[in-house]
Structures are given as structure tokens and as C-alpha cells.
Amino acid sequence: MTRRRLPKKLRLLVKERARGCCEYCICQEAYGPDAFSDEHIVPLIAGGKSNAGNLARACQRCNNFKYNKTRALDPLTQTVAPLFHPRNHHWHEHFAWSDDYTLMLGLTAIGRATIAALDLNRAGVINQRKLLLLIRKHPPVKYRP
């Protein structure tokens, strides 16, 4: 199966909607070392479509960790939960920042499972958050309490 390139208009919509951030780890594209991509929230192999409602902007690391997953284990309850769906879920319902804004905290099974599966508090992302805090660029406006 050959994969067709997304239309430019759709790619622009996904990029603008994300406001310069990975929609999972909230890493900021302008300061990130890796390329960002338009990620299928529900993978094509699982019946997902290449439309605005099923695309999220993701850093390369989150895209790689997510791969074709749509569910993961909640480390607290040990039950399987859906991963965060940026189009259907609200970030502030499932996540919060630690007091120093360097760690994402899972408020729900969805949040905790997503943090664990995509390693949203990996060292590189924490380092970026710390540096951006110094110049008052973190957290991004959309993700402030």
C-alpha cells in the first residue's frame, strides 16, 4: 500500500491548530531538535482516515513511541485505557503540570497511560521545558493553568 502525501491545505491546518507544539508532549517545534510530522491518531492500519479529525502534530519521538497504538496500560490501575486523542479529549481534563512545570502529570487513566506509553516526561523534553522556563516560553499559552 503506497501512502499518499497529505494535501498542503490539510497539513497547514494541522500545523496551525497545534500552535507550534507537539500535541502529546507539548514540546515546542521552534525549539525542538527533531522534525515534527502530521500523525494519524487512529492509525491507517486500524481504519483511521487522513482527515483533519484524525491528524495531530507530533514530534518525531512521540510519533515513534505512539506508532500504531491507540491504547496503553494505566500504570496506576493496571487497566488498559485509550491514549489521549487530541481531537476528542481536552488536555486540561487529563493532564496537569508539576509545580515547577517540568513534568506532565496524568489526572486520569487516559493521561497516565499516554504519559507512560509515549514517555512524555523523557529527559530531552524535560530539558527543553527547563530551558524555555528560563525565557518564559513554557508552558505555551494553550497549556497554562
Salt bridges, closest charged atoms under 4 A:
GLU23 OE1 - ARG87 NH2 2.50
GLU29 OE2 - ARG57 NH2 2.71
ASP34 OD2 - ARG61 NE 3.84
ASP38 OD1 - ARG57 NH1 2.93
GLU39 OE2 - LYS66 NZ 2.86
ASP74 OD1 - ARG112 NE 2.81
